[in-house]
Amino acid sequence: MKIRVGFGFDVHQLVAGRELWLGGIRLEHEKGLLGHSDADVLIHTLCDALLGAANMRDIGYHFPDTAGEFKNIDSKILLKKTIELIAA
């Protein structure tokens, strides 16, 4: 049996004026996470772990915060794209 392990890590600052998303679920809170996308740290961590297990660098490499196409993107879309990258 072949086993691959990936490690995911993500951090975003809590700030006023943003929605709080964790695991694709919007939580009612006075603050949200600051980021280029929706800043869902749980999904970003999962993407990083999957990419790491596939030896495919990290989420920032594939979905850079300098790319306008990922501005305010739903992290569930990033997870879907991550799975597609690994499958290819």
PDB file of N, CA, C and O in Angstrom:
ATOM      1  N   MET A   1       0.848  -1.169   0.000  1.00  0.00           N
ATOM      2  CA  MET A   1       0.000   0.000   0.000  1.00  0.00           C
ATOM      3  C   MET A   1       0.901   1.242   0.000  1.00  0.00           C
ATOM      4  O   MET A   1       1.881   1.309   0.741  1.00  0.00           O
ATOM      5  N   LYS A   2       0.552   2.225  -0.844  1.00  0.00           N
ATOM      6  CA  LYS A   2       1.298   3.475  -0.918  1.00  0.00           C
ATOM      7  C   LYS A   2       0.517   4.567  -0.185  1.00  0.00           C
ATOM      8  O   LYS A   2      -0.656   4.805  -0.475  1.00  0.00           O
ATOM      9  N   ILE A   3       1.173   5.219   0.756  1.00  0.00           N
ATOM     10  CA  ILE A   3       0.527   6.268   1.535  1.00  0.00           C
ATOM     11  C   ILE A   3       1.272   7.574   1.311  1.00  0.00           C
ATOM     12  O   ILE A   3       2.501   7.614   1.364  1.00  0.00           O
ATOM     13  N   ARG A   4       0.529   8.633   1.062  1.00  0.00           N
ATOM     14  CA  ARG A   4       1.101   9.968   0.937  1.00  0.00           C
ATOM     15  C   ARG A   4       0.481  10.857   2.009  1.00  0.00           C
ATOM     16  O   ARG A   4      -0.708  10.754   2.312  1.00  0.00           O
ATOM     17  N   VAL A   5       1.295  11.716   2.567  1.00  0.00           N
ATOM     18  CA  VAL A   5       0.835  12.603   3.622  1.00  0.00           C
ATOM     19  C   VAL A   5       1.153  14.042   3.229  1.00  0.00           C
ATOM     20  O   VAL A   5       2.249  14.338   2.753  1.00  0.00           O
ATOM     21  N   GLY A   6       0.192  14.921   3.430  1.00  0.00           N
ATOM     22  CA  GLY A   6       0.403  16.337   3.183  1.00  0.00           C
ATOM     23  C   GLY A   6       0.100  17.128   4.445  1.00  0.00           C
ATOM     24  O   GLY A   6      -0.690  16.707   5.291  1.00  0.00           O
ATOM     25  N   PHE A   7       0.737  18.269   4.552  1.00  0.00           N
ATOM     26  CA  PHE A   7       0.542  19.131   5.717  1.00  0.00           C
ATOM     27  C   PHE A   7      -0.033  20.450   5.239  1.00  0.00           C
ATOM     28  O   PHE A   7       0.510  21.076   4.329  1.00  0.00           O
ATOM     29  N   GLY A   8      -1.123  20.872   5.844  1.00  0.00           N
ATOM     30  CA  GLY A   8      -1.735  22.143   5.482  1.00  0.00           C
ATOM     31  C   GLY A   8      -1.675  23.122   6.625  1.00  0.00           C
ATOM     32  O   GLY A   8      -1.833  22.759   7.790  1.00  0.00           O
ATOM     33  N   PHE A   9      -1.439  24.392   6.268  1.00  0.00           N
ATOM     34  CA  PHE A   9      -1.360  25.456   7.269  1.00  0.00           C
ATOM     35  C   PHE A   9      -1.804  26.754   6.621  1.00  0.00           C
ATOM     36  O   PHE A   9      -1.369  27.070   5.514  1.00  0.00           O
ATOM     37  N   ASP A  10      -2.661  27.511   7.289  1.00  0.00           N
ATOM     38  CA  ASP A  10      -3.100  28.791   6.751  1.00  0.00           C
ATOM     39  C   ASP A  10      -3.511  29.709   7.894  1.00  0.00           C
ATOM     40  O   ASP A  10      -4.078  29.258   8.889  1.00  0.00           O
ATOM     41  N   VAL A  11      -3.227  30.982   7.749  1.00  0.00           N
ATOM     42  CA  VAL A  11      -3.546  31.977   8.772  1.00  0.00           C
ATOM     43  C   VAL A  11      -4.048  33.236   8.078  1.00  0.00           C
ATOM     44  O   VAL A  11      -3.469  33.680   7.087  1.00  0.00           O
ATOM     45  N   HIS A  12      -5.120  33.804   8.601  1.00  0.00           N
ATOM     46  CA  HIS A  12      -5.619  35.097   8.137  1.00  0.00           C
ATOM     47  C   HIS A  12      -6.029  35.912   9.355  1.00  0.00           C
ATOM     48  O   HIS A  12      -6.512  35.363  10.345  1.00  0.00           O
ATOM     49  N   GLN A  13      -5.836  37.209   9.277  1.00  0.00           N
ATOM     50  CA  GLN A  13      -6.185  38.118  10.364  1.00  0.00           C
ATOM     51  C   GLN A  13      -7.695  38.323  10.431  1.00  0.00           C
ATOM     52  O   GLN A  13      -8.354  38.452   9.399  1.00  0.00           O
ATOM     53  N   LEU A  14      -8.239  38.353  11.639  1.00  0.00           N
ATOM     54  CA  LEU A  14      -9.651  38.699  11.851  1.00  0.00           C
ATOM     55  C   LEU A  14      -9.795  40.218  11.783  1.00  0.00           C
ATOM     56  O   LEU A  14      -9.076  40.950  12.464  1.00  0.00           O
ATOM     57  N   VAL A  15     -10.740  40.687  10.946  1.00  0.00           N
ATOM     58  CA  VAL A  15     -10.964  42.130  10.790  1.00  0.00           C
ATOM     59  C   VAL A  15     -12.459  42.418  10.687  1.00  0.00           C
ATOM     60  O   VAL A  15     -13.249  41.550  10.316  1.00  0.00           O
ATOM     61  N   ALA A  16     -12.826  43.639  11.018  1.00  0.00           N
ATOM     62  CA  ALA A  16     -14.216  44.075  10.856  1.00  0.00           C
ATOM     63  C   ALA A  16     -14.503  44.292   9.370  1.00  0.00           C
ATOM     64  O   ALA A  16     -13.605  44.607   8.588  1.00  0.00           O
ATOM     65  N   GLY A  17     -15.770  44.117   8.998  1.00  0.00           N
ATOM     66  CA  GLY A  17     -16.181  44.395   7.631  1.00  0.00           C
ATOM     67  C   GLY A  17     -16.005  43.257   6.645  1.00  0.00           C
ATOM     68  O   GLY A  17     -16.163  43.454   5.440  1.00  0.00           O
ATOM     69  N   ARG A  18     -15.682  42.078   7.133  1.00  0.00           N
ATOM     70  CA  ARG A  18     -15.548  40.894   6.265  1.00  0.00           C
ATOM     71  C   ARG A  18     -16.448  39.794   6.793  1.00  0.00           C
ATOM     72  O   ARG A  18     -16.715  39.720   7.993  1.00  0.00           O
ATOM     73  N   GLU A  19     -16.916  38.935   5.888  1.00  0.00           N
ATOM     74  CA  GLU A  19     -17.683  37.752   6.298  1.00  0.00           C
ATOM     75  C   GLU A  19     -16.721  36.701   6.837  1.00  0.00           C
ATOM     76  O   GLU A  19     -15.559  36.646   6.434  1.00  0.00           O
ATOM     77  N   LEU A  20     -17.209  35.876   7.741  1.00  0.00           N
ATOM     78  CA  LEU A  20     -16.406  34.795   8.316  1.00  0.00           C
ATOM     79  C   LEU A  20     -16.846  33.471   7.706  1.00  0.00           C
ATOM     80  O   LEU A  20     -17.971  33.017   7.918  1.00  0.00           O
ATOM     81  N   TRP A  21     -15.951  32.866   6.953  1.00  0.00           N
ATOM     82  CA  TRP A  21     -16.204  31.575   6.310  1.00  0.00           C
ATOM     83  C   TRP A  21     -15.249  30.536   6.873  1.00  0.00           C
ATOM     84  O   TRP A  21     -14.042  30.769   6.923  1.00  0.00           O
ATOM     85  N   LEU A  22     -15.774  29.392   7.298  1.00  0.00           N
ATOM     86  CA  LEU A  22     -14.968  28.260   7.761  1.00  0.00           C
ATOM     87  C   LEU A  22     -15.556  26.981   7.205  1.00  0.00           C
ATOM     88  O   LEU A  22     -16.712  26.654   7.476  1.00  0.00           O
ATOM     89  N   GLY A  23     -14.775  26.260   6.435  1.00  0.00           N
ATOM     90  CA  GLY A  23     -15.231  25.004   5.866  1.00  0.00           C
ATOM     91  C   GLY A  23     -16.378  25.174   4.879  1.00  0.00           C
ATOM     92  O   GLY A  23     -17.193  24.268   4.702  1.00  0.00           O
ATOM     93  N   GLY A  24     -16.437  26.336   4.236  1.00  0.00           N
ATOM     94  CA  GLY A  24     -17.489  26.589   3.261  1.00  0.00           C
ATOM     95  C   GLY A  24     -18.807  27.036   3.876  1.00  0.00           C
ATOM     96  O   GLY A  24     -19.813  27.161   3.178  1.00  0.00           O
ATOM     97  N   ILE A  25     -18.799  27.275   5.171  1.00  0.00           N
ATOM     98  CA  ILE A  25     -20.013  27.690   5.881  1.00  0.00           C
ATOM     99  C   ILE A  25     -19.812  29.107   6.396  1.00  0.00           C
ATOM    100  O   ILE A  25     -18.799  29.406   7.028  1.00  0.00           O
ATOM    101  N   ARG A  26     -20.779  29.978   6.126  1.00  0.00           N
ATOM    102  CA  ARG A  26     -20.709  31.360   6.616  1.00  0.00           C
ATOM    103  C   ARG A  26     -21.199  31.384   8.060  1.00  0.00           C
ATOM    104  O   ARG A  26     -22.307  30.944   8.368  1.00  0.00           O
ATOM    105  N   LEU A  27     -20.351  31.904   8.929  1.00  0.00           N
ATOM    106  CA  LEU A  27     -20.680  32.013  10.350  1.00  0.00           C
ATOM    107  C   LEU A  27     -21.023  33.455  10.685  1.00  0.00           C
ATOM    108  O   LEU A  27     -20.358  34.383  10.223  1.00  0.00           O
ATOM    109  N   GLU A  28     -22.057  33.641  11.486  1.00  0.00           N
ATOM    110  CA  GLU A  28     -22.419  34.984  11.929  1.00  0.00           C
ATOM    111  C   GLU A  28     -21.388  35.451  12.950  1.00  0.00           C
ATOM    112  O   GLU A  28     -21.229  34.834  14.004  1.00  0.00           O
ATOM    113  N   HIS A  29     -20.698  36.525  12.645  1.00  0.00           N
ATOM    114  CA  HIS A  29     -19.698  37.074  13.555  1.00  0.00           C
ATOM    115  C   HIS A  29     -19.439  38.515  13.168  1.00  0.00           C
ATOM    116  O   HIS A  29     -19.619  38.897  12.011  1.00  0.00           O
ATOM    117  N   GLU A  30     -19.024  39.305  14.122  1.00  0.00           N
ATOM    118  CA  GLU A  30     -18.770  40.720  13.853  1.00  0.00           C
ATOM    119  C   GLU A  30     -17.507  40.947  13.036  1.00  0.00           C
ATOM    120  O   GLU A  30     -17.318  42.026  12.474  1.00  0.00           O
ATOM    121  N   LYS A  31     -16.641  39.942  12.965  1.00  0.00           N
ATOM    122  CA  LYS A  31     -15.406  40.032  12.187  1.00  0.00           C
ATOM    123  C   LYS A  31     -15.308  38.854  11.233  1.00  0.00           C
ATOM    124  O   LYS A  31     -15.944  37.817  11.422  1.00  0.00           O
ATOM    125  N   GLY A  32     -14.496  39.042  10.209  1.00  0.00           N
ATOM    126  CA  GLY A  32     -14.229  37.974   9.258  1.00  0.00           C
ATOM    127  C   GLY A  32     -12.738  37.906   8.994  1.00  0.00           C
ATOM    128  O   GLY A  32     -11.960  38.672   9.562  1.00  0.00           O
ATOM    129  N   LEU A  33     -12.348  36.990   8.136  1.00  0.00           N
ATOM    130  CA  LEU A  33     -10.933  36.790   7.853  1.00  0.00           C
ATOM    131  C   LEU A  33     -10.509  37.606   6.640  1.00  0.00           C
ATOM    132  O   LEU A  33     -11.180  37.604   5.608  1.00  0.00           O
ATOM    133  N   LEU A  34      -9.394  38.298   6.777  1.00  0.00           N
ATOM    134  CA  LEU A  34      -8.853  39.153   5.728  1.00  0.00           C
ATOM    135  C   LEU A  34      -8.069  38.301   4.744  1.00  0.00           C
ATOM    136  O   LEU A  34      -7.208  37.516   5.138  1.00  0.00           O
ATOM    137  N   GLY A  35      -8.370  38.461   3.464  1.00  0.00           N
ATOM    138  CA  GLY A  35      -7.643  37.722   2.447  1.00  0.00           C
ATOM    139  C   GLY A  35      -8.063  38.121   1.059  1.00  0.00           C
ATOM    140  O   GLY A  35      -9.037  38.850   0.874  1.00  0.00           O
ATOM    141  N   HIS A  36      -7.316  37.634   0.078  1.00  0.00           N
ATOM    142  CA  HIS A  36      -7.597  37.912  -1.330  1.00  0.00           C
ATOM    143  C   HIS A  36      -8.868  37.196  -1.776  1.00  0.00           C
ATOM    144  O   HIS A  36      -9.677  37.753  -2.518  1.00  0.00           O
ATOM    145  N   SER A  37      -9.032  35.965  -1.320  1.00  0.00           N
ATOM    146  CA  SER A  37     -10.244  35.192  -1.599  1.00  0.00           C
ATOM    147  C   SER A  37     -11.215  35.417  -0.438  1.00  0.00           C
ATOM    148  O   SER A  37     -11.175  36.462   0.211  1.00  0.00           O
ATOM    149  N   ASP A  38     -12.079  34.446  -0.179  1.00  0.00           N
ATOM    150  CA  ASP A  38     -12.961  34.566   0.991  1.00  0.00           C
ATOM    151  C   ASP A  38     -12.217  34.253   2.295  1.00  0.00           C
ATOM    152  O   ASP A  38     -12.779  34.378   3.383  1.00  0.00           O
ATOM    153  N   ALA A  39     -10.948  33.847   2.173  1.00  0.00           N
ATOM    154  CA  ALA A  39     -10.047  33.609   3.316  1.00  0.00           C
ATOM    155  C   ALA A  39     -10.490  32.466   4.228  1.00  0.00           C
ATOM    156  O   ALA A  39     -10.241  32.502   5.433  1.00  0.00           O
ATOM    157  N   ASP A  40     -11.137  31.466   3.669  1.00  0.00           N
ATOM    158  CA  ASP A  40     -11.589  30.296   4.435  1.00  0.00           C
ATOM    159  C   ASP A  40     -10.370  29.444   4.803  1.00  0.00           C
ATOM    160  O   ASP A  40      -9.910  28.631   4.002  1.00  0.00           O
ATOM    161  N   VAL A  41      -9.853  29.637   6.022  1.00  0.00           N
ATOM    162  CA  VAL A  41      -8.623  28.964   6.431  1.00  0.00           C
ATOM    163  C   VAL A  41      -8.759  27.438   6.466  1.00  0.00           C
ATOM    164  O   VAL A  41      -7.781  26.729   6.229  1.00  0.00           O
ATOM    165  N   LEU A  42      -9.929  26.936   6.751  1.00  0.00           N
ATOM    166  CA  LEU A  42     -10.113  25.485   6.802  1.00  0.00           C
ATOM    167  C   LEU A  42      -9.954  24.861   5.414  1.00  0.00           C
ATOM    168  O   LEU A  42      -9.253  23.862   5.252  1.00  0.00           O
ATOM    169  N   ILE A  43     -10.607  25.455   4.424  1.00  0.00           N
ATOM    170  CA  ILE A  43     -10.494  24.925   3.057  1.00  0.00           C
ATOM    171  C   ILE A  43      -9.092  25.155   2.505  1.00  0.00           C
ATOM    172  O   ILE A  43      -8.557  24.288   1.814  1.00  0.00           O
ATOM    173  N   HIS A  44      -8.485  26.310   2.797  1.00  0.00           N
ATOM    174  CA  HIS A  44      -7.120  26.563   2.327  1.00  0.00           C
ATOM    175  C   HIS A  44      -6.146  25.543   2.902  1.00  0.00           C
ATOM    176  O   HIS A  44      -5.239  25.087   2.205  1.00  0.00           O
ATOM    177  N   THR A  45      -6.329  25.186   4.165  1.00  0.00           N
ATOM    178  CA  THR A  45      -5.480  24.182   4.801  1.00  0.00           C
ATOM    179  C   THR A  45      -5.655  22.825   4.135  1.00  0.00           C
ATOM    180  O   THR A  45      -4.683  22.102   3.917  1.00  0.00           O
ATOM    181  N   LEU A  46      -6.884  22.487   3.815  1.00  0.00           N
ATOM    182  CA  LEU A  46      -7.156  21.227   3.121  1.00  0.00           C
ATOM    183  C   LEU A  46      -6.504  21.216   1.741  1.00  0.00           C
ATOM    184  O   LEU A  46      -5.901  20.217   1.349  1.00  0.00           O
ATOM    185  N   CYS A  47      -6.622  22.323   1.002  1.00  0.00           N
ATOM    186  CA  CYS A  47      -5.970  22.414  -0.317  1.00  0.00           C
ATOM    187  C   CYS A  47      -4.466  22.226  -0.183  1.00  0.00           C
ATOM    188  O   CYS A  47      -3.862  21.482  -0.956  1.00  0.00           O
ATOM    189  N   ASP A  48      -3.857  22.896   0.794  1.00  0.00           N
ATOM    190  CA  ASP A  48      -2.417  22.768   1.006  1.00  0.00           C
ATOM    191  C   ASP A  48      -2.020  21.331   1.342  1.00  0.00           C
ATOM    192  O   ASP A  48      -1.013  20.833   0.840  1.00  0.00           O
ATOM    193  N   ALA A  49      -2.796  20.672   2.177  1.00  0.00           N
ATOM    194  CA  ALA A  49      -2.487  19.287   2.540  1.00  0.00           C
ATOM    195  C   ALA A  49      -2.590  18.361   1.324  1.00  0.00           C
ATOM    196  O   ALA A  49      -1.735  17.498   1.124  1.00  0.00           O
ATOM    197  N   LEU A  50      -3.619  18.539   0.527  1.00  0.00           N
ATOM    198  CA  LEU A  50      -3.784  17.708  -0.675  1.00  0.00           C
ATOM    199  C   LEU A  50      -2.655  17.949  -1.672  1.00  0.00           C
ATOM    200  O   LEU A  50      -2.083  17.003  -2.214  1.00  0.00           O
ATOM    201  N   LEU A  51      -2.338  19.217  -1.910  1.00  0.00           N
ATOM    202  CA  LEU A  51      -1.261  19.552  -2.839  1.00  0.00           C
ATOM    203  C   LEU A  51       0.077  19.036  -2.327  1.00  0.00           C
ATOM    204  O   LEU A  51       0.897  18.550  -3.106  1.00  0.00           O
ATOM    205  N   GLY A  52       0.300  19.141  -1.027  1.00  0.00           N
ATOM    206  CA  GLY A  52       1.537  18.638  -0.448  1.00  0.00           C
ATOM    207  C   GLY A  52       1.669  17.136  -0.588  1.00  0.00           C
ATOM    208  O   GLY A  52       2.751  16.632  -0.892  1.00  0.00           O
ATOM    209  N   ALA A  53       0.585  16.419  -0.370  1.00  0.00           N
ATOM    210  CA  ALA A  53       0.615  14.956  -0.507  1.00  0.00           C
ATOM    211  C   ALA A  53       0.879  14.544  -1.949  1.00  0.00           C
ATOM    212  O   ALA A  53       1.443  13.480  -2.205  1.00  0.00           O
ATOM    213  N   ALA A  54       0.470  15.388  -2.883  1.00  0.00           N
ATOM    214  CA  ALA A  54       0.694  15.107  -4.313  1.00  0.00           C
ATOM    215  C   ALA A  54       2.027  15.691  -4.794  1.00  0.00           C
ATOM    216  O   ALA A  54       2.351  15.601  -5.979  1.00  0.00           O
ATOM    217  N   ASN A  55       2.798  16.287  -3.882  1.00  0.00           N
ATOM    218  CA  ASN A  55       4.072  16.917  -4.213  1.00  0.00           C
ATOM    219  C   ASN A  55       3.904  17.987  -5.300  1.00  0.00           C
ATOM    220  O   ASN A  55       4.661  18.046  -6.269  1.00  0.00           O
ATOM    221  N   MET A  56       2.876  18.835  -5.098  1.00  0.00           N
ATOM    222  CA  MET A  56       2.537  19.859  -6.101  1.00  0.00           C
ATOM    223  C   MET A  56       2.593  21.279  -5.527  1.00  0.00           C
ATOM    224  O   MET A  56       1.763  22.120  -5.874  1.00  0.00           O
ATOM    225  N   ARG A  57       3.547  21.542  -4.669  1.00  0.00           N
ATOM    226  CA  ARG A  57       3.745  22.865  -4.060  1.00  0.00           C
ATOM    227  C   ARG A  57       2.584  23.235  -3.147  1.00  0.00           C
ATOM    228  O   ARG A  57       2.070  22.368  -2.440  1.00  0.00           O
ATOM    229  N   ASP A  58       2.150  24.504  -3.139  1.00  0.00           N
ATOM    230  CA  ASP A  58       1.102  24.910  -2.200  1.00  0.00           C
ATOM    231  C   ASP A  58       0.029  25.754  -2.885  1.00  0.00           C
ATOM    232  O   ASP A  58       0.118  26.057  -4.074  1.00  0.00           O
ATOM    233  N   ILE A  59      -0.976  26.121  -2.113  1.00  0.00           N
ATOM    234  CA  ILE A  59      -2.122  26.854  -2.642  1.00  0.00           C
ATOM    235  C   ILE A  59      -1.708  28.206  -3.237  1.00  0.00           C
ATOM    236  O   ILE A  59      -2.262  28.635  -4.249  1.00  0.00           O
ATOM    237  N   GLY A  60      -0.737  28.873  -2.608  1.00  0.00           N
ATOM    238  CA  GLY A  60      -0.279  30.164  -3.102  1.00  0.00           C
ATOM    239  C   GLY A  60       0.387  30.087  -4.463  1.00  0.00           C
ATOM    240  O   GLY A  60       0.341  31.044  -5.236  1.00  0.00           O
ATOM    241  N   TYR A  61       0.999  28.967  -4.757  1.00  0.00           N
ATOM    242  CA  TYR A  61       1.635  28.767  -6.060  1.00  0.00           C
ATOM    243  C   TYR A  61       0.577  28.638  -7.158  1.00  0.00           C
ATOM    244  O   TYR A  61       0.697  29.255  -8.217  1.00  0.00           O
ATOM    245  N   HIS A  62      -0.444  27.845  -6.903  1.00  0.00           N
ATOM    246  CA  HIS A  62      -1.477  27.572  -7.907  1.00  0.00           C
ATOM    247  C   HIS A  62      -2.534  28.671  -8.001  1.00  0.00           C
ATOM    248  O   HIS A  62      -3.100  28.900  -9.070  1.00  0.00           O
ATOM    249  N   PHE A  63      -2.800  29.348  -6.885  1.00  0.00           N
ATOM    250  CA  PHE A  63      -3.843  30.384  -6.832  1.00  0.00           C
ATOM    251  C   PHE A  63      -3.274  31.635  -6.165  1.00  0.00           C
ATOM    252  O   PHE A  63      -3.669  31.962  -5.046  1.00  0.00           O
ATOM    253  N   PRO A  64      -2.352  32.342  -6.831  1.00  0.00           N
ATOM    254  CA  PRO A  64      -1.667  33.469  -6.191  1.00  0.00           C
ATOM    255  C   PRO A  64      -2.597  34.642  -5.875  1.00  0.00           C
ATOM    256  O   PRO A  64      -3.564  34.907  -6.590  1.00  0.00           O
ATOM    257  N   ASP A  65      -2.273  35.329  -4.788  1.00  0.00           N
ATOM    258  CA  ASP A  65      -3.093  36.485  -4.400  1.00  0.00           C
ATOM    259  C   ASP A  65      -2.820  37.710  -5.270  1.00  0.00           C
ATOM    260  O   ASP A  65      -3.392  38.777  -5.045  1.00  0.00           O
ATOM    261  N   THR A  66      -1.957  37.554  -6.250  1.00  0.00           N
ATOM    262  CA  THR A  66      -1.708  38.621  -7.226  1.00  0.00           C
ATOM    263  C   THR A  66      -2.575  38.469  -8.473  1.00  0.00           C
ATOM    264  O   THR A  66      -2.585  39.347  -9.336  1.00  0.00           O
ATOM    265  N   ALA A  67      -3.299  37.359  -8.567  1.00  0.00           N
ATOM    266  CA  ALA A  67      -4.140  37.082  -9.739  1.00  0.00           C
ATOM    267  C   ALA A  67      -5.568  37.575  -9.494  1.00  0.00           C
ATOM    268  O   ALA A  67      -6.236  37.135  -8.559  1.00  0.00           O
ATOM    269  N   GLY A  68      -6.016  38.484 -10.338  1.00  0.00           N
ATOM    270  CA  GLY A  68      -7.353  39.052 -10.200  1.00  0.00           C
ATOM    271  C   GLY A  68      -8.467  38.021 -10.287  1.00  0.00           C
ATOM    272  O   GLY A  68      -9.537  38.220  -9.713  1.00  0.00           O
ATOM    273  N   GLU A  69      -8.234  36.931 -10.989  1.00  0.00           N
ATOM    274  CA  GLU A  69      -9.273  35.909 -11.150  1.00  0.00           C
ATOM    275  C   GLU A  69      -9.650  35.229  -9.828  1.00  0.00           C
ATOM    276  O   GLU A  69     -10.706  34.606  -9.724  1.00  0.00           O
ATOM    277  N   PHE A  70      -8.785  35.354  -8.831  1.00  0.00           N
ATOM    278  CA  PHE A  70      -9.063  34.726  -7.540  1.00  0.00           C
ATOM    279  C   PHE A  70      -9.531  35.720  -6.478  1.00  0.00           C
ATOM    280  O   PHE A  70      -9.745  35.342  -5.327  1.00  0.00           O
ATOM    281  N   LYS A  71      -9.691  36.991  -6.860  1.00  0.00           N
ATOM    282  CA  LYS A  71     -10.147  38.019  -5.914  1.00  0.00           C
ATOM    283  C   LYS A  71     -11.552  37.682  -5.439  1.00  0.00           C
ATOM    284  O   LYS A  71     -12.468  37.538  -6.248  1.00  0.00           O
ATOM    285  N   ASN A  72     -11.720  37.556  -4.121  1.00  0.00           N
ATOM    286  CA  ASN A  72     -13.005  37.248  -3.465  1.00  0.00           C
ATOM    287  C   ASN A  72     -13.624  35.917  -3.901  1.00  0.00           C
ATOM    288  O   ASN A  72     -14.828  35.715  -3.739  1.00  0.00           O
ATOM    289  N   ILE A  73     -12.820  35.019  -4.447  1.00  0.00           N
ATOM    290  CA  ILE A  73     -13.345  33.727  -4.911  1.00  0.00           C
ATOM    291  C   ILE A  73     -13.782  32.863  -3.718  1.00  0.00           C
ATOM    292  O   ILE A  73     -13.180  32.907  -2.645  1.00  0.00           O
ATOM    293  N   ASP A  74     -14.815  32.099  -3.932  1.00  0.00           N
ATOM    294  CA  ASP A  74     -15.302  31.125  -2.961  1.00  0.00           C
ATOM    295  C   ASP A  74     -14.252  30.014  -2.855  1.00  0.00           C
ATOM    296  O   ASP A  74     -13.887  29.410  -3.865  1.00  0.00           O
ATOM    297  N   SER A  75     -13.773  29.745  -1.659  1.00  0.00           N
ATOM    298  CA  SER A  75     -12.721  28.744  -1.480  1.00  0.00           C
ATOM    299  C   SER A  75     -13.162  27.338  -1.856  1.00  0.00           C
ATOM    300  O   SER A  75     -12.320  26.480  -2.117  1.00  0.00           O
ATOM    301  N   LYS A  76     -14.461  27.088  -1.888  1.00  0.00           N
ATOM    302  CA  LYS A  76     -14.924  25.774  -2.364  1.00  0.00           C
ATOM    303  C   LYS A  76     -14.546  25.586  -3.830  1.00  0.00           C
ATOM    304  O   LYS A  76     -14.301  24.461  -4.266  1.00  0.00           O
ATOM    305  N   ILE A  77     -14.498  26.665  -4.587  1.00  0.00           N
ATOM    306  CA  ILE A  77     -14.058  26.606  -5.986  1.00  0.00           C
ATOM    307  C   ILE A  77     -12.568  26.286  -6.043  1.00  0.00           C
ATOM    308  O   ILE A  77     -12.127  25.514  -6.895  1.00  0.00           O
ATOM    309  N   LEU A  78     -11.795  26.876  -5.137  1.00  0.00           N
ATOM    310  CA  LEU A  78     -10.366  26.560  -5.087  1.00  0.00           C
ATOM    311  C   LEU A  78     -10.139  25.093  -4.739  1.00  0.00           C
ATOM    312  O   LEU A  78      -9.237  24.461  -5.289  1.00  0.00           O
ATOM    313  N   LEU A  79     -10.943  24.549  -3.836  1.00  0.00           N
ATOM    314  CA  LEU A  79     -10.833  23.132  -3.483  1.00  0.00           C
ATOM    315  C   LEU A  79     -11.154  22.255  -4.696  1.00  0.00           C
ATOM    316  O   LEU A  79     -10.464  21.269  -4.955  1.00  0.00           O
ATOM    317  N   LYS A  80     -12.195  22.618  -5.428  1.00  0.00           N
ATOM    318  CA  LYS A  80     -12.554  21.854  -6.641  1.00  0.00           C
ATOM    319  C   LYS A  80     -11.427  21.916  -7.659  1.00  0.00           C
ATOM    320  O   LYS A  80     -11.079  20.900  -8.260  1.00  0.00           O
ATOM    321  N   LYS A  81     -10.851  23.101  -7.858  1.00  0.00           N
ATOM    322  CA  LYS A  81      -9.736  23.249  -8.793  1.00  0.00           C
ATOM    323  C   LYS A  81      -8.496  22.473  -8.319  1.00  0.00           C
ATOM    324  O   LYS A  81      -7.746  21.936  -9.135  1.00  0.00           O
ATOM    325  N   THR A  82      -8.292  22.419  -7.019  1.00  0.00           N
ATOM    326  CA  THR A  82      -7.186  21.650  -6.456  1.00  0.00           C
ATOM    327  C   THR A  82      -7.348  20.168  -6.763  1.00  0.00           C
ATOM    328  O   THR A  82      -6.397  19.504  -7.174  1.00  0.00           O
ATOM    329  N   ILE A  83      -8.537  19.664  -6.567  1.00  0.00           N
ATOM    330  CA  ILE A  83      -8.811  18.246  -6.853  1.00  0.00           C
ATOM    331  C   ILE A  83      -8.611  17.957  -8.338  1.00  0.00           C
ATOM    332  O   ILE A  83      -8.070  16.914  -8.705  1.00  0.00           O
ATOM    333  N   GLU A  84      -9.052  18.888  -9.194  1.00  0.00           N
ATOM    334  CA  GLU A  84      -8.857  18.731 -10.641  1.00  0.00           C
ATOM    335  C   GLU A  84      -7.366  18.719 -11.007  1.00  0.00           C
ATOM    336  O   GLU A  84      -6.938  17.927 -11.846  1.00  0.00           O
ATOM    337  N   LEU A  85      -6.579  19.600 -10.376  1.00  0.00           N
ATOM    338  CA  LEU A  85      -5.131  19.633 -10.625  1.00  0.00           C
ATOM    339  C   LEU A  85      -4.482  18.306 -10.258  1.00  0.00           C
ATOM    340  O   LEU A  85      -3.662  17.775 -11.006  1.00  0.00           O
ATOM    341  N   ILE A  86      -4.854  17.787  -9.112  1.00  0.00           N
ATOM    342  CA  ILE A  86      -4.268  16.524  -8.647  1.00  0.00           C
ATOM    343  C   ILE A  86      -4.695  15.360  -9.551  1.00  0.00           C
ATOM    344  O   ILE A  86      -3.895  14.475  -9.853  1.00  0.00           O
ATOM    345  N   ALA A  87      -5.949  15.373  -9.974  1.00  0.00           N
ATOM    346  CA  ALA A  87      -6.444  14.307 -10.850  1.00  0.00           C
ATOM    347  C   ALA A  87      -5.739  14.301 -12.207  1.00  0.00           C
ATOM    348  O   ALA A  87      -5.528  13.249 -12.809  1.00  0.00           O
ATOM    349  N   ALA A  88      -5.380  15.501 -12.674  1.00  0.00           N
ATOM    350  CA  ALA A  88      -4.701  15.612 -13.978  1.00  0.00           C
ATOM    351  C   ALA A  88      -3.273  15.089 -13.867  1.00  0.00           C
ATOM    352  O   ALA A  88      -2.535  15.094 -14.853  1.00  0.00           O
TER     353      ALA A  88
END
